[in-house]
Amino acid sequence: MEVGTNPREVVQLPSTIGRCQNLNELLLRVYPQLDATNTSTPTFLTERAFLYARNDDENAINGTVLNIFPRNRYTYLAADKMSEDDGMDRSISNRYPNEYLNSLDPTGLPPFKLELKVGCPIILLRDIAPKDGLCNGTRMMVVRCGSRIIDVEILTGEKIGKLAFIPRISLSPSSSDFPFHMTRGQFPVRLAYAMTINKSQEQSVKFVGVDLRTLVFSHGQLYVALSRCTSFDRITILLPEEETDSTTNIVYLEILL
């Protein structure tokens, strides 16, 4: 097939890869007994991950999983403001009130409303202290939620098992489609029960769930998702109903080329 002429690809997956019928089943396959607090341990969390192609899907499932996890919820609201050091037209700030800035969710920034529970996994969005293992993409488990500091245990990288402290910092999006520049004062983390396929690179886990109802962007992205797991028989995928031929184990995927 010539690249770009037909975005529909035929992919034959190993027969050992599991299938599920809906999102709830995928959730139970990857995070069993999530409603029991004793399942939230560093080992339990580092062995599991949901993978998605888009940030929107990732945010939705993270919120769903957090609701199931039975511990007290801590809510942190960010402080958003426009940057005024680049000669920006001052009239722009009048057109975009703080409520509008609060509603934005730019790539690479934490959410305006960050909700956490002790024992939940999070991922770091910035390099804070690389020598201490606090790098962009590091997965961690929340140990304590304070008003100014979040105590965490590092789950990935060379500093696995080490305790660290995450402060609030001011962040700006690396790129923006908006006619202004903004900064957000927030803890530089997101929930990490689920993560995008791109964020999962260089990580290996024991149990992987991949939601393929949303188009992947290339063959390479599909390869990255399936290669995160250490064994095909511990991968579970969720597909659109019409995209699977159960008799031949062939999957019909649309690839954005």
VMD Tcl script that draws the C-alpha trace (Angstrom):
set ca {
  {0.00 0.00 0.00}
  {1.29 3.46 -0.82}
  {1.61 5.68 2.22}
  {-1.21 8.20 2.40}
  {-3.47 6.56 -0.21}
  {-5.53 4.46 2.19}
  {-5.49 5.06 5.93}
  {-7.14 1.69 6.68}
  {-4.64 -0.97 7.63}
  {-4.99 -4.69 8.35}
  {-3.08 -5.74 11.45}
  {-2.89 -9.31 12.72}
  {-2.23 -9.46 16.45}
  {-0.84 -12.40 18.42}
  {-3.64 -14.68 19.59}
  {-2.49 -14.33 23.20}
  {-3.43 -10.64 23.34}
  {-6.66 -10.31 25.31}
  {-9.82 -8.54 24.14}
  {-12.52 -6.90 26.18}
  {-16.00 -5.67 25.36}
  {-16.11 -2.30 27.11}
  {-14.15 0.19 29.18}
  {-15.27 -1.23 32.53}
  {-13.94 -4.65 31.60}
  {-10.65 -3.12 30.50}
  {-10.45 -1.30 33.82}
  {-10.92 -4.51 35.82}
  {-8.35 -6.38 33.73}
  {-5.61 -3.83 34.35}
  {-6.51 -2.60 37.86}
  {-8.35 -5.45 39.65}
  {-9.78 -4.81 43.12}
  {-9.17 -1.09 42.79}
  {-11.88 -0.40 45.37}
  {-9.67 -1.98 48.06}
  {-7.15 0.41 49.60}
  {-4.57 -2.33 50.17}
  {-4.08 -2.70 46.40}
  {-2.44 0.72 46.18}
  {1.21 -0.20 46.62}
  {4.27 0.83 44.61}
  {4.52 -2.67 43.12}
  {0.84 -2.76 42.15}
  {1.04 0.63 40.43}
  {4.35 0.15 38.61}
  {3.10 -3.11 37.09}
  {0.05 -1.52 35.41}
  {-0.89 1.16 32.91}
  {-3.68 2.21 30.56}
  {-2.47 3.63 27.25}
  {-4.35 6.09 25.04}
  {-3.63 7.99 21.87}
  {-5.04 11.34 23.01}
  {-4.91 13.49 26.13}
  {-8.73 13.83 26.27}
  {-9.19 10.06 26.61}
  {-6.41 9.85 29.19}
  {-7.98 12.54 31.39}
  {-11.41 10.89 31.30}
  {-10.23 7.45 32.42}
  {-7.96 8.91 35.11}
  {-10.95 10.69 36.61}
  {-13.05 7.53 36.46}
  {-10.41 5.43 38.21}
  {-9.83 8.04 40.90}
  {-13.55 8.02 41.73}
  {-13.41 4.26 42.35}
  {-10.35 4.41 44.61}
  {-11.71 4.67 48.19}
  {-9.67 7.35 49.92}
  {-10.09 11.02 50.80}
  {-9.90 13.40 47.87}
  {-7.68 16.48 47.87}
  {-8.44 19.28 45.41}
  {-5.89 21.87 44.31}
  {-6.91 24.89 42.24}
  {-4.28 26.60 40.11}
  {-3.53 30.32 39.82}
  {-3.73 31.35 36.15}
  {-2.65 34.64 34.66}
  {-1.57 36.14 31.36}
  {2.07 37.00 30.81}
  {2.59 40.72 30.19}
  {6.30 40.86 29.44}
  {6.25 40.43 25.67}
  {4.60 43.60 24.42}
  {1.17 41.99 24.36}
  {-1.76 44.25 23.56}
  {-3.28 45.07 26.97}
  {-6.78 44.98 25.49}
  {-6.41 41.22 25.03}
  {-6.50 40.65 28.79}
  {-9.93 42.26 28.93}
  {-11.27 39.77 26.39}
  {-10.06 36.68 28.25}
  {-11.11 36.67 31.93}
  {-9.57 34.31 34.48}
  {-12.56 31.99 34.19}
  {-11.62 31.37 30.57}
  {-7.97 30.70 31.45}
  {-9.13 28.26 34.14}
  {-11.10 26.29 31.54}
  {-8.04 25.69 29.34}
  {-6.07 22.45 29.40}
  {-2.95 23.08 27.28}
  {-0.65 20.20 26.48}
  {2.16 19.92 29.00}
  {0.39 21.80 31.79}
  {-1.29 20.34 34.87}
  {-5.07 20.79 35.06}
  {-6.52 23.89 36.69}
  {-8.41 21.61 39.09}
  {-6.04 18.87 40.24}
  {-7.65 16.09 42.28}
  {-5.50 13.55 44.09}
  {-5.75 10.82 46.71}
  {-3.03 9.30 48.87}
  {-1.91 6.13 47.09}
  {-2.73 7.25 43.55}
  {-0.11 7.33 40.76}
  {0.95 10.62 39.19}
  {3.38 11.63 36.45}
  {5.76 14.59 36.58}
  {5.39 17.16 33.79}
  {8.68 19.05 34.18}
  {12.31 18.46 35.08}
  {12.52 19.63 38.69}
  {15.61 17.92 40.10}
  {17.07 15.38 37.62}
  {19.85 14.36 40.01}
  {17.16 13.32 42.50}
  {15.15 11.42 39.89}
  {12.53 14.14 39.40}
  {12.43 14.35 35.61}
  {9.71 14.96 33.06}
  {7.82 11.67 32.68}
  {8.74 10.19 36.08}
  {5.88 8.18 37.61}
  {5.32 8.57 41.35}
  {2.87 7.53 44.07}
  {1.29 10.14 46.33}
  {2.31 9.58 49.97}
  {0.92 12.73 51.56}
  {-1.10 15.69 50.31}
  {-0.17 18.98 51.93}
  {-1.31 22.49 51.11}
  {2.09 23.57 49.74}
  {3.92 20.29 49.13}
  {3.00 16.83 47.84}
  {5.07 13.98 49.29}
  {5.69 11.22 46.75}
  {7.51 7.93 46.30}
  {9.34 7.58 42.97}
  {8.16 4.59 40.93}
  {10.38 4.75 37.83}
  {13.95 5.61 36.89}
  {17.17 5.25 38.85}
  {15.68 6.56 42.11}
  {12.91 3.97 42.52}
  {11.67 3.85 46.10}
  {13.08 7.24 47.08}
  {10.83 9.80 48.77}
  {10.62 13.29 47.29}
  {8.67 16.53 47.59}
  {6.80 18.23 44.77}
  {6.18 21.99 45.18}
  {3.84 24.30 43.33}
  {5.62 26.09 40.50}
  {4.71 28.49 37.70}
  {4.49 26.82 34.30}
  {3.86 28.01 30.76}
  {2.76 25.81 27.85}
  {5.62 24.84 25.54}
  {3.48 25.82 22.57}
  {0.22 27.66 22.35}
  {-2.50 28.20 19.79}
  {-3.87 31.12 21.78}
  {-3.27 34.82 20.97}
  {-1.63 35.30 24.38}
  {0.87 33.72 26.73}
  {-0.25 32.38 30.08}
  {1.30 30.95 33.23}
  {-0.28 28.47 35.61}
  {0.78 28.10 39.24}
  {0.11 24.47 40.12}
  {1.77 21.23 41.17}
  {3.46 20.03 37.92}
  {1.79 16.61 37.88}
  {-1.14 14.72 36.38}
  {-2.84 11.51 37.40}
  {-1.16 8.48 35.82}
  {-3.49 5.51 36.03}
  {-3.66 6.15 32.30}
  {-1.13 7.90 30.10}
  {-0.70 8.73 26.46}
  {1.26 6.28 24.33}
  {3.96 8.89 23.75}
  {4.47 9.41 27.51}
  {4.88 5.66 28.03}
  {8.03 5.38 25.92}
  {11.03 3.79 27.66}
  {8.74 2.29 30.33}
  {7.96 -1.40 30.73}
  {5.05 -2.70 32.78}
  {3.59 -6.12 33.54}
  {-0.08 -5.43 32.69}
  {-1.14 -3.08 29.89}
  {-4.55 -2.01 28.67}
  {-4.71 -0.22 25.31}
  {-7.81 1.65 24.18}
  {-7.71 1.52 20.37}
  {-11.16 3.02 19.80}
  {-9.35 6.29 19.03}
  {-7.14 6.34 15.95}
  {-3.43 5.89 16.54}
  {-1.23 8.26 14.58}
  {1.18 5.81 12.98}
  {2.40 2.23 12.92}
  {5.18 3.32 15.26}
  {2.72 4.54 17.89}
  {0.87 1.21 17.82}
  {4.21 -0.60 18.17}
  {5.16 1.56 21.18}
  {1.83 0.80 22.88}
  {2.07 -2.97 22.44}
  {5.76 -3.16 23.30}
  {5.32 -1.53 26.74}
  {4.29 -4.89 28.21}
  {6.75 -7.63 29.03}
  {4.47 -10.37 27.64}
  {1.72 -10.42 24.99}
  {-0.54 -12.52 27.21}
  {-0.76 -9.65 29.71}
  {-1.93 -7.10 27.14}
  {-5.64 -6.31 26.86}
  {-7.06 -4.16 24.07}
  {-10.40 -2.46 23.53}
  {-11.51 -2.03 19.92}
  {-14.56 -0.65 18.10}
  {-16.93 -3.58 17.57}
  {-16.80 -3.41 13.79}
  {-13.01 -3.43 13.65}
  {-12.40 -7.05 14.67}
  {-12.70 -10.41 12.92}
  {-12.79 -12.81 15.88}
  {-12.41 -15.89 13.68}
  {-9.05 -14.84 12.23}
  {-7.75 -12.56 14.99}
  {-7.30 -9.83 12.38}
  {-7.81 -6.26 13.49}
  {-8.79 -3.51 11.07}
  {-7.31 -0.22 12.18}
  {-7.32 3.24 10.72}
  {-3.90 4.84 10.92}
  {-3.45 8.60 10.65}
  {-0.61 8.84 8.14}
}
mol new
graphics top color blue
foreach p $ca { graphics top sphere $p radius 0.5 }
foreach p [lrange $ca 0 end-1] q [lrange $ca 1 end] { graphics top cylinder $p $q radius 0.2 }
display resetview
